[in-house]
Amino acid sequence: MIRRDFLKTSSIAAGSLFVPFSAWSNQKKIKLAVLGTGWWATEILIPAALRSGQFEIIGLCDVESNSLQNASEVVVKAGNVKPKLFDTYQEMFDMPGLEAVIISTPTHWHPLQFIYACRKGLHVYQEKPVSYDVREGQAMLKAKEEAKNVVQVSFPRVVFNTNDEVKKYLQSEEAGEIYQVKANINWPEGPVSKYKVPETLNYEKFVGPAPETPFVAGEEGGRWNWRSQFNFSKGIMMDWGIHYIHNLRKILDLGLPNSVSAIGGTIKNTSHGNPDYLDVKFDFDGLPVYWSHKTWGYKNPFPETDLGVFFYGDKATVFAGDQGWKVYSEDKSKQQTHGEIRFLWGQDDEFTSNYDTAFTGLFTNFAEGIRNRSNEHIINTLEDSEKTTACVLYGDMAYRSESNISIDTKSRDVIDNAKAAAYLQRTYRSPFKHPFT
């Protein structure tokens, strides 16, 4: 279910002006550095960048020394020169000849590191979510506009055929008028506990602009679980569900919601700083779009739909997973399944391999944009990805303020709701300064 034409030409845009990937094969590789070398960068992003054949990784930076060494070994084992290692990103960004950077750090660090990269004239492959708060996203947009650099945001699911096929089917009106949309994830999460900070981790640097926060992990000596902590991340909707909200926005050509309301809380995973169940309603010019998640082991009677998006029409319901979609119609002769609707990463070789190909495609597209000095055909632009990020942030704001919020979609302001508006811009820990002015 990969966009094969995209992989052949490294562009999915109809009528693309880009030169096919093969034409770049003899060109000098783009010098790339990686900021944040945890398991995601080491196991997913670095291999994908190298598979594209377009990048030479010359620098790695992390505040955890074991992760840094592991990432360096991955680069060397792939047949490359050992990159230079750093624990301070400003020093790495000053490397002679550096052209681009992957920012794969926790969410609370994205804005400062992205804006610094822009000031250094570097192209950026940016992990999602774009920012921790709405105002940071606006500051990042401004920095990119001033730098005129190329930015690719890491939403790999759009490389699959699913979005295009579902969009075409909905436009055919075979499902009728779409009256409601629902994205959901039902996925269990375990508890976390406070532990002593490992000697290999500079935790003060890790916390950075966030408030002082204890170190937590699933078990002593295990991988630390910053995603469970509100000061670093805002939970499963922001970390994982954002992919499906991005998908449905692209399928239905949606902008920002006009209003948002939410109900949620914690009934089991009390050690987490984010809700273990959450229901959010977004209103997009009269179209209700819902988000729902449960992280305490909810047993779905239709488990194949645990992760994905439902489009409810008056003639049929369409469910879109990552690599496939299914039509549920009153006329059973029209019911059909296209591809694999279940989420099988790590459980099925073909499913997992398709993801490897998708990530490689994103890096190929990123390199193409750099060589052409243009964002015109970038798959996941910062401008569009910031809107998706804002959507999930508004959902979290509605939940935490326990109120319905109305949004000025131009200014990003929350209208006449001081309690919710306080979440638009977090207070940075001294000496860090929030980038929004």
VMD Tcl script that draws the C-alpha trace (Angstrom):
set ca {
  {0.00 0.00 0.00}
  {2.95 2.36 -0.63}
  {2.71 5.05 -3.27}
  {4.90 3.29 -5.82}
  {4.99 6.23 -8.21}
  {6.31 8.36 -5.39}
  {9.09 5.93 -4.69}
  {10.10 5.83 -8.35}
  {10.24 9.58 -8.81}
  {10.58 10.73 -5.18}
  {7.57 12.99 -5.66}
  {3.85 12.36 -5.18}
  {2.66 15.62 -6.66}
  {0.82 15.31 -9.95}
  {2.72 17.11 -12.68}
  {5.79 17.38 -10.44}
  {8.68 19.43 -11.75}
  {11.14 17.41 -9.69}
  {13.86 15.40 -11.33}
  {13.61 11.61 -10.73}
  {15.62 10.29 -7.79}
  {18.09 8.48 -10.08}
  {19.29 11.81 -11.43}
  {20.63 12.74 -7.99}
  {22.58 9.51 -7.50}
  {25.93 10.96 -8.60}
  {25.59 14.19 -6.66}
  {27.46 14.96 -3.46}
  {25.59 13.73 -0.40}
  {23.92 16.24 1.90}
  {25.74 16.65 5.20}
  {23.26 15.78 7.96}
  {23.34 15.85 11.77}
  {20.94 14.13 14.16}
  {19.73 15.83 17.33}
  {18.18 13.33 19.73}
  {19.44 9.74 19.34}
  {16.93 7.75 21.35}
  {15.46 4.49 20.07}
  {13.22 6.24 17.53}
  {16.06 8.05 15.80}
  {18.48 5.14 16.10}
  {16.14 2.39 14.91}
  {13.88 4.29 12.49}
  {15.10 7.69 11.31}
  {18.86 7.19 10.95}
  {18.49 3.94 8.95}
  {15.86 5.59 6.73}
  {18.06 8.61 6.03}
  {20.96 6.33 5.13}
  {18.77 4.06 2.95}
  {17.76 7.07 0.87}
  {21.37 7.34 -0.29}
  {21.16 11.11 -0.13}
  {22.74 11.93 3.23}
  {26.08 11.71 4.98}
  {25.61 11.78 8.76}
  {28.48 13.83 10.17}
  {27.21 14.66 13.67}
  {25.12 13.18 16.47}
  {23.93 14.91 19.64}
  {22.23 13.63 22.78}
  {22.35 14.18 26.53}
  {22.32 10.40 27.15}
  {25.73 8.89 26.42}
  {24.61 5.29 25.81}
  {22.07 6.41 23.20}
  {24.73 8.52 21.53}
  {27.15 5.60 21.26}
  {24.43 3.24 20.00}
  {23.46 5.67 17.24}
  {27.12 6.11 16.26}
  {27.51 2.33 15.92}
  {24.44 2.17 13.65}
  {25.98 4.76 11.33}
  {29.37 3.02 11.25}
  {27.92 -0.48 10.76}
  {26.08 0.83 7.71}
  {29.49 1.50 6.14}
  {29.90 5.18 7.00}
  {32.59 7.24 8.68}
  {32.04 7.65 12.42}
  {30.18 10.93 13.03}
  {31.36 13.50 15.55}
  {29.53 13.27 18.88}
  {28.08 16.16 20.91}
  {26.05 16.78 24.04}
  {25.24 20.40 23.13}
  {23.21 21.07 20.00}
  {24.53 24.61 19.48}
  {28.04 23.22 19.06}
  {26.86 20.59 16.60}
  {24.97 23.14 14.53}
  {28.25 25.04 14.11}
  {29.93 22.11 12.33}
  {31.66 23.24 9.11}
  {29.71 22.21 6.03}
  {26.60 21.07 7.92}
  {23.50 21.47 5.70}
  {20.59 19.75 7.43}
  {19.50 18.34 10.77}
  {17.03 15.80 12.11}
  {15.36 17.08 15.28}
  {14.15 14.00 17.13}
  {14.15 15.25 20.69}
  {11.19 15.26 23.12}
  {8.42 17.72 22.27}
  {9.28 20.36 24.87}
  {12.65 20.99 23.15}
  {11.43 21.26 19.54}
  {10.83 25.03 19.27}
  {14.16 26.30 20.63}
  {16.18 23.78 18.64}
  {14.20 24.33 15.44}
  {14.48 28.11 15.63}
  {18.23 27.88 16.31}
  {18.61 25.61 13.27}
  {16.73 28.15 11.15}
  {19.03 30.93 12.32}
  {21.99 28.78 11.28}
  {20.48 28.34 7.82}
  {19.97 24.60 8.24}
  {17.25 22.53 6.58}
  {15.20 20.56 9.10}
  {13.58 17.13 9.28}
  {11.31 17.79 12.26}
  {9.68 15.14 14.43}
  {6.05 15.70 15.32}
  {4.34 17.23 17.22}
  {5.80 20.46 15.94}
  {5.57 22.25 19.30}
  {4.52 21.89 22.93}
  {2.28 24.96 22.89}
  {0.44 26.99 20.25}
  {2.57 30.11 20.52}
  {5.76 28.10 19.98}
  {4.31 26.84 16.71}
  {3.67 30.39 15.57}
  {7.25 31.36 16.45}
  {8.54 28.39 14.45}
  {6.52 29.43 11.41}
  {8.06 32.89 11.62}
  {11.60 31.50 11.93}
  {11.10 29.26 8.91}
  {9.69 32.12 6.86}
  {12.72 34.25 7.66}
  {15.23 31.45 7.02}
  {13.56 30.23 3.81}
  {14.86 26.75 4.57}
  {13.34 23.39 3.63}
  {11.35 21.63 6.37}
  {9.88 18.14 6.36}
  {7.73 17.01 9.31}
  {7.68 13.32 10.20}
  {4.19 12.06 9.30}
  {5.00 8.81 7.42}
  {1.43 7.54 7.03}
  {0.74 10.00 4.23}
  {3.19 8.08 2.03}
  {0.79 5.11 1.97}
  {-2.04 4.95 -0.58}
  {-4.71 4.96 2.11}
  {-5.40 8.70 2.33}
  {-5.63 9.17 -1.43}
  {-7.86 6.15 -1.93}
  {-10.22 7.09 0.90}
  {-10.40 10.67 -0.31}
  {-11.26 9.53 -3.82}
  {-13.93 7.14 -2.50}
  {-15.54 9.82 -0.33}
  {-15.53 12.27 -3.24}
  {-17.36 9.66 -5.35}
  {-20.25 10.07 -2.89}
  {-20.67 6.28 -2.61}
  {-20.61 6.76 1.16}
  {-23.08 9.62 0.82}
  {-22.68 12.83 2.75}
  {-20.17 12.62 5.61}
  {-21.93 13.76 8.75}
  {-19.34 12.84 11.36}
  {-15.71 11.67 11.69}
  {-14.04 9.85 14.57}
  {-10.37 9.06 15.15}
  {-9.47 6.66 17.93}
  {-6.68 4.72 19.60}
  {-7.29 1.98 22.14}
  {-3.91 0.88 23.43}
  {-2.83 -0.16 26.94}
  {-0.08 1.69 28.81}
  {1.73 0.47 31.90}
  {2.45 2.40 35.11}
  {5.60 4.44 35.73}
  {7.57 5.15 38.92}
  {10.19 7.61 40.08}
  {13.79 6.37 39.98}
  {17.28 7.73 40.41}
  {18.56 9.45 37.28}
  {21.02 7.16 35.42}
  {24.65 8.29 35.44}
  {24.65 8.23 31.64}
  {21.96 10.93 31.42}
  {22.44 14.67 31.89}
  {18.93 15.14 33.18}
  {19.29 18.88 33.81}
  {19.99 19.41 30.10}
  {17.14 17.09 29.20}
  {14.59 19.05 31.24}
  {15.77 22.31 29.66}
  {12.95 24.90 29.40}
  {10.38 22.66 31.13}
  {9.66 22.89 34.88}
  {11.71 20.71 37.21}
  {10.29 17.22 36.83}
  {11.20 13.85 38.42}
  {12.73 11.08 36.33}
  {10.28 8.21 35.74}
  {10.47 4.85 34.01}
  {8.43 1.68 33.68}
  {11.01 -0.17 35.74}
  {14.35 0.57 37.32}
  {17.05 0.51 34.66}
  {14.41 0.59 31.92}
  {13.77 3.19 29.23}
  {12.59 6.41 30.82}
  {9.02 7.36 30.00}
  {8.98 11.12 29.42}
  {5.89 10.73 27.21}
  {3.84 10.00 30.33}
  {4.78 13.38 31.86}
  {2.74 16.50 31.11}
  {5.78 18.79 31.38}
  {7.36 17.01 28.38}
  {4.40 15.67 26.40}
  {0.61 15.89 26.46}
  {-0.37 12.28 26.16}
  {-1.43 9.75 23.59}
  {-3.53 12.12 21.45}
  {-0.56 14.44 20.98}
  {2.09 11.74 20.65}
  {0.31 9.11 18.54}
  {-3.20 10.24 17.73}
  {-1.81 13.29 15.97}
  {-1.05 11.02 12.98}
  {-4.72 10.17 12.50}
  {-5.87 13.75 12.99}
  {-3.29 14.75 10.37}
  {-4.67 12.06 8.03}
  {-8.30 13.10 8.35}
  {-7.40 16.76 7.90}
  {-5.69 15.92 4.62}
  {-8.49 13.63 3.42}
  {-11.21 16.21 4.10}
  {-9.10 19.36 3.38}
  {-9.73 20.73 6.86}
  {-8.03 23.74 8.40}
  {-8.35 24.59 12.08}
  {-11.38 23.91 14.28}
  {-13.72 26.73 15.23}
  {-14.44 25.27 18.65}
  {-13.34 22.35 20.83}
  {-14.74 20.58 23.89}
  {-13.41 17.59 25.82}
  {-14.20 15.08 28.55}
  {-11.57 12.82 30.06}
  {-9.57 11.87 33.11}
  {-7.50 9.19 34.79}
  {-9.09 6.11 36.30}
  {-6.21 3.59 36.26}
  {-2.81 4.97 35.18}
  {-2.56 7.43 38.07}
  {1.23 7.58 37.79}
  {0.88 9.33 34.41}
  {0.52 13.08 34.07}
  {-1.86 12.79 31.12}
  {-5.40 11.37 30.89}
  {-5.78 7.64 30.38}
  {-9.12 8.19 28.66}
  {-10.13 11.22 26.62}
  {-12.95 12.22 24.31}
  {-12.60 15.43 22.31}
  {-15.06 17.08 19.92}
  {-13.66 19.40 17.24}
  {-16.05 21.52 15.20}
  {-14.77 22.26 11.69}
  {-17.28 24.69 10.20}
  {-20.17 22.50 11.30}
  {-18.52 19.09 10.74}
  {-18.10 17.29 14.07}
  {-14.77 15.45 14.33}
  {-14.19 13.31 17.41}
  {-11.09 11.95 19.07}
  {-11.21 9.08 21.59}
  {-8.57 7.08 23.41}
  {-8.40 4.53 26.20}
  {-5.07 3.33 27.59}
  {-6.13 0.89 30.29}
  {-6.70 -2.23 28.21}
  {-10.18 -1.59 26.81}
  {-11.29 -4.62 24.79}
  {-12.78 -3.45 21.53}
  {-15.38 -5.87 20.07}
  {-13.83 -4.98 16.70}
  {-10.09 -4.90 17.57}
  {-9.05 -4.39 13.95}
  {-10.38 -0.83 14.36}
  {-8.38 -0.02 17.51}
  {-6.26 2.49 15.60}
  {-7.64 4.61 12.79}
  {-10.39 6.91 11.54}
  {-14.11 6.34 10.94}
  {-15.91 8.44 8.32}
  {-19.66 8.20 8.90}
  {-21.77 8.80 5.80}
  {-25.49 8.37 5.27}
  {-24.87 5.53 2.81}
  {-21.81 3.83 4.30}
  {-19.16 4.01 7.00}
  {-15.50 3.98 5.98}
  {-12.72 2.97 8.36}
  {-9.17 4.00 7.45}
  {-6.21 2.32 9.12}
  {-2.56 2.92 8.32}
  {-2.13 0.68 5.29}
  {-5.69 -0.14 4.35}
  {-9.35 0.84 4.55}
  {-12.75 -0.83 4.71}
  {-16.27 0.09 3.61}
  {-19.22 -0.92 5.78}
  {-22.37 -0.51 3.69}
  {-26.04 -1.33 4.14}
  {-25.76 -3.07 0.78}
  {-23.48 -5.97 1.72}
  {-22.58 -6.50 -1.93}
  {-20.75 -3.17 -1.79}
  {-18.78 -3.92 1.38}
  {-15.10 -4.13 0.60}
  {-11.68 -4.18 2.19}
  {-8.59 -2.62 0.64}
  {-5.23 -3.55 2.12}
  {-4.56 -4.26 5.80}
  {-6.67 -2.23 8.23}
  {-5.05 -3.68 11.37}
  {-2.04 -2.07 13.04}
  {0.67 -4.74 12.80}
  {3.95 -2.91 13.28}
  {6.43 -5.43 14.68}
  {3.94 -8.27 14.19}
  {3.98 -8.62 10.41}
  {7.12 -8.36 8.26}
  {5.43 -6.80 5.22}
  {3.55 -4.24 7.31}
  {6.74 -3.22 9.12}
  {8.76 -3.18 5.89}
  {6.22 -0.82 4.33}
  {6.90 1.62 7.14}
  {10.64 1.41 6.46}
  {9.92 2.27 2.85}
  {7.65 5.16 3.86}
  {10.30 6.74 6.06}
  {12.90 6.31 3.33}
  {10.49 8.08 0.98}
  {10.14 11.02 3.35}
  {13.92 11.45 3.46}
  {14.17 11.14 -0.31}
  {11.54 13.85 -0.65}
  {13.35 15.98 1.94}
  {16.64 15.68 0.04}
  {14.89 16.58 -3.19}
  {13.50 19.72 -1.61}
  {16.95 20.69 -0.35}
  {18.54 20.19 -3.76}
  {15.81 22.25 -5.40}
  {15.81 24.79 -2.55}
  {12.04 24.57 -2.45}
  {9.24 23.45 -0.13}
  {6.79 23.34 -3.02}
  {6.54 19.55 -3.17}
  {7.47 18.70 0.41}
  {4.99 16.08 1.62}
  {4.50 17.37 5.19}
  {5.12 21.09 5.27}
  {5.65 22.96 8.51}
  {2.63 25.16 7.72}
  {0.23 22.22 7.44}
  {1.82 20.25 10.29}
  {1.59 23.23 12.63}
  {-2.17 23.24 12.07}
  {-2.43 19.56 12.97}
  {-0.32 20.20 16.07}
  {-2.56 23.14 17.04}
  {-5.63 20.87 16.75}
  {-4.35 18.42 19.37}
  {-3.13 21.27 21.58}
  {-6.60 22.84 21.55}
  {-8.02 19.44 22.49}
  {-5.71 19.23 25.49}
  {-6.55 22.83 26.44}
  {-10.27 22.08 26.43}
  {-9.68 19.05 28.64}
  {-7.44 20.80 31.16}
  {-9.55 23.96 31.38}
  {-12.74 21.86 31.67}
  {-14.47 24.16 29.26}
  {-15.64 24.61 25.71}
  {-13.23 26.81 23.78}
  {-13.79 28.97 20.71}
  {-10.84 29.71 18.44}
  {-9.83 32.61 16.25}
  {-8.32 30.56 13.42}
  {-6.21 33.47 12.13}
  {-4.59 34.63 15.36}
  {-4.78 31.19 17.06}
  {-6.29 32.98 20.10}
  {-8.84 31.39 22.41}
  {-11.86 33.71 22.59}
  {-13.21 34.95 25.94}
  {-11.80 32.10 28.02}
  {-8.87 33.16 30.19}
  {-8.50 29.76 31.87}
  {-8.02 27.96 28.55}
  {-6.00 30.80 27.00}
  {-3.38 30.39 29.74}
  {-2.33 27.17 28.00}
  {-1.54 28.94 24.72}
  {1.94 29.80 25.99}
  {3.78 27.99 28.76}
  {6.21 29.72 31.13}
  {9.79 28.67 30.47}
  {12.18 27.77 33.27}
  {14.95 30.33 33.76}
  {17.25 31.10 31.99}
  {15.33 29.87 28.92}
  {13.07 32.36 27.15}
  {9.91 31.53 25.23}
  {10.44 32.33 21.51}
  {7.04 33.90 20.87}
  {6.86 37.69 20.73}
}
mol new
graphics top color blue
foreach p $ca { graphics top sphere $p radius 0.5 }
foreach p [lrange $ca 0 end-1] q [lrange $ca 1 end] { graphics top cylinder $p $q radius 0.2 }
display resetview
